[in-house]
Amino acid sequence: QVQTVESGGGLVQPGGSLRLSCAFSGFTRDHFIIGWFRQAPGKEREAVSAISSSDGNTYYTDSVKGRFTISRDGAKNMVYLQMNSLKPEDTALYYCAVDLNPRPGTGSRWFIFNDYDWWGQGTQVTVSS
């Protein structure tokens, strides 16, 4: 059973920081991608960031570049999303997902929702004074 389990969400003031964690299990592949997505009520789901297991390349949506950092700990099967300088518009339910069979050209398709095979339950991030 493939699983991705998110944690680390919470309430934080604007300008504050949070670190989200994604624990994944149930598969073994030479190349897979872990992505972070978010969705607020009434809004479209948005790809936030992703990381490749094979080469460590990272990807970010423009709105979080310079503020968020994705990283991985292979020994622990964990992926993290460090979120700094948080803004109210970052408020959303954040999901961790895994693409088990990446196609060539990850840099141009890491954000495609349908490429991901497994999704976690989500962890809530609320940015408010």
C-alpha positions as CSV (number, residue, x, y, z in Angstrom):
1,Q,0.0,0.0,0.0
2,V,1.5,3.3,-1.1
3,Q,1.1,6.1,1.4
4,T,1.9,9.7,1.7
5,V,1.2,11.3,5.1
6,E,1.5,15.0,5.7
7,S,2.1,16.8,9.0
8,G,3.4,20.1,10.3
9,G,0.5,22.5,9.4
10,G,-0.8,25.0,11.9
11,L,-1.7,28.6,12.5
12,V,1.1,31.2,12.0
13,Q,1.3,35.0,11.7
14,P,2.1,36.7,8.5
15,G,5.9,36.6,8.0
16,G,6.2,33.5,10.1
17,S,7.5,30.0,9.2
18,L,6.3,26.5,9.1
19,R,7.9,23.2,8.0
20,L,5.7,20.6,6.5
21,S,6.7,16.9,6.4
22,C,5.7,14.2,4.0
23,A,6.3,10.6,5.0
24,F,6.1,8.2,2.1
25,S,6.1,4.4,2.0
26,G,5.0,1.3,0.1
27,F,7.1,1.5,-3.0
28,T,10.6,1.3,-4.4
29,R,11.7,3.0,-7.6
30,D,14.9,4.4,-9.0
31,H,13.0,7.6,-10.1
32,F,10.0,9.1,-8.5
33,I,8.8,12.6,-7.8
34,I,7.3,14.0,-4.6
35,G,5.2,17.1,-5.0
36,W,3.4,19.5,-2.7
37,F,0.0,20.9,-3.8
38,R,-2.4,23.2,-2.0
39,Q,-6.1,24.1,-2.3
40,A,-8.2,26.7,-0.5
41,P,-12.0,26.6,-0.4
42,G,-13.4,27.9,-3.7
43,K,-10.1,28.0,-5.4
44,E,-8.3,25.8,-7.9
45,R,-5.7,23.3,-6.8
46,E,-2.2,24.7,-7.2
47,A,1.1,22.9,-7.6
48,V,3.5,24.4,-5.1
49,S,6.8,22.5,-5.3
50,A,8.3,19.2,-6.2
51,I,11.5,17.2,-5.9
52,S,13.0,14.4,-7.9
53,S,14.4,11.3,-6.2
54,S,17.0,10.6,-8.8
55,D,18.9,13.8,-9.2
56,G,17.5,16.0,-6.4
57,N,16.2,18.7,-8.8
58,T,13.6,21.0,-7.3
59,Y,10.8,22.9,-8.7
60,Y,8.6,25.8,-7.5
61,T,5.7,27.8,-8.5
62,D,6.6,31.5,-9.0
63,S,4.6,32.7,-6.0
64,V,6.7,30.8,-3.5
65,K,10.2,31.1,-5.0
66,G,12.6,32.6,-2.5
67,R,10.3,31.8,0.4
68,F,9.7,28.0,0.3
69,T,12.4,25.3,0.1
70,I,11.7,21.6,-0.6
71,S,14.2,19.0,0.6
72,R,14.4,15.3,1.1
73,D,15.9,12.7,3.5
74,G,16.1,9.5,1.6
75,A,17.2,7.4,4.6
76,K,14.0,8.4,6.4
77,N,11.7,8.4,3.3
78,M,10.8,12.0,4.1
79,V,10.3,15.1,2.1
80,Y,10.0,18.6,3.7
81,L,8.6,21.9,2.7
82,Q,10.2,24.8,4.6
83,M,7.9,27.8,4.3
84,N,9.2,31.2,5.3
85,S,7.8,34.7,5.0
86,L,4.3,33.3,5.0
87,K,1.5,35.4,3.6
88,P,-2.3,35.1,4.1
89,E,-2.7,33.9,0.6
90,D,-0.6,30.9,1.5
91,T,-3.5,29.7,3.6
92,A,-4.7,26.3,2.2
93,L,-4.9,22.6,2.7
94,Y,-1.5,21.3,1.6
95,Y,-1.2,17.9,0.0
96,C,1.8,15.6,-0.6
97,A,1.7,13.4,-3.6
98,V,3.9,10.9,-5.4
99,D,4.5,10.3,-9.1
100,L,5.8,6.8,-9.4
101,N,6.5,6.8,-13.1
102,P,7.9,10.2,-14.2
103,R,7.9,10.9,-17.8
104,P,10.9,12.7,-19.5
105,G,11.0,16.4,-19.1
106,T,10.1,16.8,-15.4
107,G,11.0,20.5,-15.5
108,S,8.0,21.1,-17.8
109,R,5.5,18.8,-16.2
110,W,6.1,18.5,-12.5
111,F,2.9,20.5,-11.9
112,I,0.6,18.2,-13.8
113,F,-2.0,16.9,-11.3
114,N,-2.8,13.7,-13.2
115,D,0.8,12.6,-13.3
116,Y,0.7,11.9,-9.6
117,D,-0.5,8.5,-8.4
118,W,-1.0,8.8,-4.7
119,W,-2.2,11.7,-2.5
120,G,-2.2,12.2,1.2
121,Q,-5.0,13.6,3.4
122,G,-3.5,17.0,3.7
123,T,-2.4,19.3,6.4
124,Q,-4.0,22.7,7.1
125,V,-1.9,25.9,6.9
126,T,-3.5,29.1,8.1
127,V,-1.7,32.4,8.0
128,S,-3.4,35.1,10.0
129,S,-2.8,37.8,12.5
